[in-house]
């Protein structure tokens, strides 16, 4: 099976793990991931954030690493991609009001192409009429009212689980990335097989004597 092309939508302070881990895992199995941010070009950086639960009533937010975009936003054409992925964190809160971002999501929805979303990423889907309507969707629990108001069915998955409804794959947050990516790969038609490990041939003796 040929690798698929995935378009990842991010903004400043998008969750670090949800960018880096997803991108590297998909590249590892032969897919191509282009990461774009509105009004940014390939080679430019965005700042990422790290979210965690540390005993407070809500999550904490810290600076993550810089991430170097590998695709210019204006050059990314939705028709060229097999799936779209919206990472969570702070980014979705504001990139969702960008009409160009909404047009991208509308393309994937209307063409029944895979849509992947995690954590706050669902906020981008909710900004486009009809995308989550009637769909079972997982997201960070604080997004539940928005999912319901948009006509979706909020699914309170476990922190290491994911939710699948047709071509829509979703999860609560970065702790669910393993299950989330596994389901994304299934939707993409990616099949991973584990075979027996073949022992490497024994190396010959190595002489430490200098050649004459």
C-alpha positions in Angstrom: 0.0 0.0 0.0 1.3 3.4 -0.9 1.7 5.9 1.9 -1.0 8.5 2.4 -0.7 12.3 2.7 -2.0 13.9 5.9 -2.5 17.6 6.4 -1.9 18.7 10.1 -3.4 22.0 11.2 -1.6 23.8 14.0 -1.2 27.3 15.6 1.1 28.8 18.2 0.8 26.9 21.5 -0.6 23.8 20.0 0.1 20.8 22.3 3.6 19.7 21.7 3.1 15.9 22.0 0.2 16.0 19.7 2.4 17.5 16.9 5.7 15.7 17.3 4.5 12.2 18.3 1.8 12.0 15.6 4.0 13.3 12.9 6.9 11.0 13.7 4.8 7.9 14.1 3.1 8.5 10.7 6.4 9.1 9.0 7.8 5.9 10.6 5.1 3.8 8.8 5.5 5.5 5.4 2.9 8.3 5.4 3.7 11.9 4.7 2.6 14.6 7.1 2.6 18.3 6.1 2.2 20.6 9.1 0.8 24.0 8.4 -0.2 27.1 10.3 -2.2 30.1 8.9 0.0 32.8 7.5 3.2 30.9 8.1 5.7 29.5 5.6 7.8 26.3 5.6 10.9 26.7 7.6 9.3 29.1 10.1 8.7 28.2 13.7 5.7 28.0 16.0 5.8 27.8 19.7 4.2 24.7 21.3 2.8 24.2 24.7 2.7 21.3 27.3 -0.5 20.6 29.2 -0.7 18.4 32.2 -2.9 17.7 35.2 -1.0 18.4 38.4 -3.7 18.6 41.1 -5.4 21.8 40.1 -9.0 22.2 39.0 -7.9 22.4 35.4 -4.7 21.7 33.4 -1.5 23.6 33.6 0.2 25.0 30.6 3.9 25.4 30.0 6.2 26.3 27.1 7.1 23.4 24.9 9.7 23.3 22.1 9.8 25.3 18.9 8.4 23.4 15.9 9.6 24.0 12.4 6.8 23.9 9.9 7.4 21.8 6.8 4.8 23.2 4.5 3.7 26.8 3.6 0.0 27.2 4.5 -1.0 29.0 1.3 0.5 26.2 -0.8 -1.4 23.3 0.9 -4.3 22.2 -1.3 -6.9 20.0 0.5 -7.5 18.0 -2.6 -3.9 16.8 -2.5 -4.4 15.1 0.9 -6.0 11.9 2.0 -6.8 13.0 5.6 -6.7 16.1 7.9 -5.5 16.1 11.5 -6.2 18.9 14.0 -3.9 18.8 17.0 -5.1 20.1 20.3 -3.8 22.6 22.8 -4.3 26.3 22.5 -4.1 26.6 18.7 -7.6 25.4 17.8 -9.2 28.1 19.9 -8.2 30.8 17.4 -7.3 29.1 14.1 -10.9 27.9 14.0 -12.2 31.4 13.1 -10.0 31.6 10.0 -12.2 31.1 6.9 -9.4 29.3 5.1 -9.1 26.7 7.9 -12.9 26.3 7.9 -12.8 25.7 4.1 -10.2 23.0 4.6 -12.3 21.2 7.1 -15.4 21.6 4.9 -13.5 19.9 2.0 -12.7 16.8 4.0 -16.2 16.6 5.5 -18.1 17.0 2.2 -15.8 14.5 0.4 -16.1 12.0 3.2 -12.3 11.9 3.7 -10.7 11.0 7.1 -10.8 13.6 9.8 -8.6 13.1 12.9 -9.0 15.3 16.0 -7.6 15.2 19.5 -8.2 17.2 22.7 -9.2 20.8 21.8 -8.9 20.0 18.1 -12.7 19.4 18.0 -13.1 23.2 18.4 -12.0 23.6 14.8 -14.6 21.0 13.6 -17.4 22.7 15.6 -16.7 25.9 13.8 -17.9 24.3 10.5 -21.6 23.6 10.3 -22.6 20.0 10.2 -19.2 18.4 10.7 -19.9 16.9 14.2 -23.7 16.8 13.9 -24.9 13.3 14.7 -21.3 12.1 15.2 -19.8 10.4 18.3 -16.9 12.5 19.3 -14.2 12.3 22.0 -12.4 15.4 23.2 -11.1 17.0 26.4 -14.0 17.0 28.8 -14.2 20.8 28.9 -15.3 20.7 25.2 -18.4 18.6 26.0 -20.9 21.5 25.9 -19.6 22.7 22.6 -19.9 19.2 21.1 -23.4 18.8 22.3 -24.5 22.3 21.1 -23.1 21.5 17.7 -25.3 18.4 17.5 -22.6 15.8 18.3 -22.6 13.0 20.8 -19.8 13.5 23.3 -18.1 10.3 24.2 -16.2 10.2 27.5 -13.4 7.8 26.5 -10.7 6.8 28.9 -7.4 8.7 28.9 -5.7 6.0 26.9 -8.6 5.3 24.5 -9.9 6.6 21.2 -13.3 7.0 19.5 -14.1 6.1 15.9 -17.3 7.1 14.0 -16.9 6.3 10.3 -14.1 8.5 9.0 -13.9 10.5 12.2 -11.3 9.5 14.7 -11.0 11.4 18.0 -9.4 11.2 21.5 -9.4 13.1 24.8 -5.7 14.1 24.9 -2.1 13.2 24.4 -2.2 10.3 26.8 -4.4 8.6 24.3 -2.1 9.0 21.3 -1.2 5.3 21.0 -4.8 4.2 20.6 -5.7 7.3 18.6 -2.9 6.7 16.0 -3.7 3.0 15.8 -7.3 3.9 14.8 -6.1 6.6 12.4 -3.9 4.0 10.7 -6.9 1.6 10.4 -9.0 4.3 8.7 -6.1 5.1 6.4 -5.8 1.4 5.5 -2.4 1.0 7.1 -1.7 -2.7 8.0 1.3 -3.5 10.2 2.4 -7.1 10.5 4.8 -8.6 13.0 6.9 -11.5 11.9 9.5 -13.7 13.4 12.8 -12.0 14.1 15.6 -13.4 12.0 18.9 -13.5 13.9 21.6 -11.4 12.3 24.5 -13.5 10.7 27.4 -14.0 13.0 30.2 -11.5 12.3 33.6 -12.9 11.3 36.6 -12.6 13.6 38.0 -9.1 13.7 41.8 -8.9 13.6 43.3 -6.1 15.7 46.7 -6.5 13.8 47.6 -3.8 11.4 47.6 -4.9 7.8 51.0 -5.6 6.4 
